[in-house]
């Protein structure tokens, strides 16, 4: 994995990347490659921070799929019927 990430950075496919994955509660990879930014040539470290936007959509979708897999909710169920647990924006 490290070689693939480094090669992707070297070839200019990606500017920077961090990967951390767990399996059965154990870290199986924690690595980073590239530079912090186009104008910041410092190397990316496993604890580097990046500004991100709209990441909660993926987390929400993942949690919904997890709930469906566990039988806690039904994938075809409408949010409308969960009105007591939703928040409306003014």
Residue, then its C-alpha position, 0 to 999 in steps of 0.5 A: x500500500x505504501x508503495x502504491x501511495x508513494x507512486x501515485x504522489x510521484x506520478x502526480x496523480x494525487x497531491x497528498x493522502x493519509x490512510x488509516x484502517x482498522x480491522x477487528x479493532x486493530x490498526x492494520x495501516x496508518x500511513x501518509x504520502x505527499x505534501x501538505x499542499x500546492x504551496x506548502x511543501x512540508x511532507x504529510x505525516x499520519x497526524x496531519x490535518x486537512x480542511x474537508x467539506x461535505x464529509x458528513x454525507x458519507x458518514x451518514x450514508x454509511x451509518x444508514x447502511x449499517x442500521x439497515x444491515x442490523x435490521x434497526x431500520x428499513x432502507x425503504x422507510x421514509x424519514x417523514x415517518x421519523x418526524x419526532x427524531x428529525x430537526x427542521x431548518x428554519 
